[in-house]
Amino acid sequence: MPAARAKKESNSVSPPSDDASQKESTAENSKSKRKRQSQSCDACRARKVRCARENPDDPKQSCKHCVALGIPCTYDYQPKKRGPPNLYLRRLQEAAAAAAAQQGDIHDPGSDISPSPSSAHQSLASPIQNRASPPQQQSSSTFLEPTLTPIQTAPIVTPSRYPIAADSYLSHYSPNAISSPFNGSRESGSGTIIHQKSEDTQQYSSSEPYGSFSAYNWSYKHHQPLPILPPTAIPPLSYYYRPHRLEDIAPRDTISLIIALFFDFVYPLTPSIHKPSFMADLHSRREERDPLFFALVMSTVASTLVQVPRSYLPMERSVVRKLAQTCYEASRHITIASYDPPTSMHVVVRYFDCIYHFCEGHDATQHAAFGESAHIAVTLRMHEEASYEGLDPIECEVRRRTFWLLFGADKSMSILLGRPICLRDEDCTVHFPKELDDEYITPSAYLPQPHGKTALVSGLNYISRIFALLGEILVRIRVDKRSPPQGQFATARLEEVQSLHARILSALAHTPEPLRLKQSLQHSHLPPDYGGAGFRQATFAEVKDFFDNPKASRANALNPFLVMQANLYVTQQLVRFVIEQYRDELLTSLNGSIDEHKVAEDREAVASDLLNILHSIPIQSIATNGPSLVHKVRFVASTLLDAVRKAETAPASAARAHAFLWDFLSILSEIERNYLLDDDRDGTPSGDGMSIV
């Protein structure tokens, strides 16, 4: 190359020296660089060919290619700025636009900031518009640009055993139609949005820049810009998790009275609090140091207010209901911010919330509260006996009692509402609570229970055994419903069910003396004084006196063992009835028919035993159980009444038993009605509530 350059330069008239030739060559090169056109025309740029102009300095002169093709030679393309987008500038523009939108006077953010062409439109729009619409490109030849990223196709959805709505949705649309929620726009590697014209984008006209999405029937032009709230409008969760005083909710004497009612009437059925330590913490004002204890007190008060008869409280019904709601909300605000780490107190609080919503008729919220309580208990491994190692005696017994309360509520929900079981017996290794009263459980040791004194928690142990039997039959019913047993498998299942029937009949055979019925069950006939107008009138009068008269006797209601008797024996008959129903179904599938006379006798026995139980226990003790007991009796009675209506040749004694049971249901409905705190409601069940215990 140097030799060829020397030969060419030798043709000149006055050959320059080497230094002169180098300077002249450098000058010519710099001159050619200066004459190089700064930008190709739009057509040459799109075709990716060199733009040929005779005079690069004349922008009005057409290039040779455009002249040859007979097309206009334009230079509308605006080169993009190198580097990432100026996010700081964009934030300034959005902040200025937001301030202008709040003042109702939208204007240019300022002359000291020079927005780029692509962001000029954004600076005049609200922040919501900036997020909803991509910036418009101002080049008229963007359709000539090559595709930067391929359009993504829809994933192939294979058929599933459990179909979902998306399966049918994807089959009705082509891959291109669902490739992106904004068809026709793609994001390039430099961060800018390039719009592609297509049929799907024809609806976005200049008068409707943000379009309308038919899938959600939502259009921006029909809505005003959403207000931007100050940061303090929604306080952080930590704001609620702070110490509180009981006096912020109600006078301390009122709270103390409600807590006393809890231990007198509610505690025998739900002994999930250790009374001595709880009262000591209450007297030392622990709630002013521990927000979670304040939440426990609030949930205890709320659940008590909806479970005790209104005559117990010297307040109007509307005031009682408002106080219960306030206490629940105060507890909820605190506990929602304190899930980590979970504690047994969280489980107790959520269980009390579940009872509150059950009595108030908030069915969905009740089930949500129960789900939280059960899952926190599982998180703490309260269903495993190994998790109790190393815990102090008080914590151990509170956890055991609360878990078995959840276990029973789970089975009640399953049988009364036909829902799956959450806590299965085969997954649980935890022992039953120790049959000790609270004063014999200390932080360091278990003290012996005095001889001959029955512990209150014994009622919870016996009801838990009954619910465990209910769980066993429910699991078998669910499994057989999915895959009905045939032949020898059906025979084996029948033997299992008959064994469960024998176990449920003897479940309460060895109860301590305070928990035994004073009258033995008689299957053959009913006492002659059952039913009748005189019995109904006397019972209704006693119920009304119990709920409305503050001076009425509370002796039977204050006897915790009488209250637990009603719960135990009614639940036993409920489980017995479920087992007998499924036993008859298995016999029918095996033999092809069943002895209708034998079935009628069994139904009469259930009705007679249930009536004996209800008549053997004082009506005040039954009323103290509240709506939970009413739901159980109604479940059995409704099925029995339907059966006797369908039977053409029902025995006279069975018809009489069912008639008396129907009369008793009217009394129980009166009890349920008196627990409602809303005068506008009539006590009719919603059909989606569950019996808690």
HELIX and SHEET records of a PDB file:
HELIX    1   1 PRO A    2  GLU A    9  1                                   8    
HELIX    2   2 ASP A   18  LYS A   35  1                                  18    
HELIX    3   3 ASP A   42  ARG A   47  1                                   6    
HELIX    4   4 LYS A   64  LEU A   69  1                                   6    
HELIX    5   5 LEU A   87  GLN A  103  1                                  17    
HELIX    6   6 PRO A  117  SER A  123  1                                   7    
HELIX    7   7 PRO A  127  ALA A  132  1                                   6    
HELIX    8   8 THR A  142  LEU A  144  5                                   3    
HELIX    9   9 ALA A  165  LEU A  170  1                                   6    
HELIX   10  10 ASN A  176  ILE A  178  5                                   3    
HELIX   11  11 GLU A  199  THR A  201  5                                   3    
HELIX   12  12 TYR A  220  HIS A  222  5                                   3    
HELIX   13  13 PRO A  231  ALA A  233  5                                   3    
HELIX   14  14 LEU A  237  TYR A  239  5                                   3    
HELIX   15  15 LEU A  246  ASP A  248  5                                   3    
HELIX   16  16 ARG A  252  LEU A  261  1                                  10    
HELIX   17  17 PHE A  262  VAL A  266  3                                   5    
HELIX   18  18 LYS A  275  HIS A  283  1                                   9    
HELIX   19  19 ARG A  286  GLU A  288  5                                   3    
HELIX   20  20 PRO A  291  LEU A  305  1                                  15    
HELIX   21  21 ARG A  310  TYR A  312  5                                   3    
HELIX   22  22 ARG A  317  THR A  335  1                                  19    
HELIX   23  23 SER A  344  GLU A  360  1                                  17    
HELIX   24  24 ASP A  363  THR A  379  1                                  17    
HELIX   25  25 GLU A  385  TYR A  388  5                                   4    
HELIX   26  26 PRO A  393  LEU A  417  1                                  25    
HELIX   27  27 ASP A  425  ASP A  427  5                                   3    
HELIX   28  28 ASP A  438  TYR A  440  5                                   3    
HELIX   29  29 SER A  458  ARG A  482  1                                  25    
HELIX   30  30 GLN A  488  LEU A  505  1                                  18    
HELIX   31  31 GLU A  513  LEU A  515  5                                   3    
HELIX   32  32 ALA A  533  ASP A  548  1                                  16    
HELIX   33  33 PRO A  560  ASN A  591  1                                  32    
HELIX   34  34 GLU A  596  SER A  616  1                                  21    
HELIX   35  35 ILE A  619  ASN A  625  1                                   7    
HELIX   36  36 PRO A  627  LYS A  646  1                                  20    
HELIX   37  37 ALA A  652  TYR A  675  1                                  24    
SHEET    1   A 2 SER A 185  GLU A 187  0                                        
SHEET    2   A 2 ILE A 193  HIS A 195 -1                                        
SHEET    1   B 2 SER A 212  PHE A 213  0                                        
SHEET    2   B 2 TRP A 218  SER A 219 -1                                        
END                                                                             
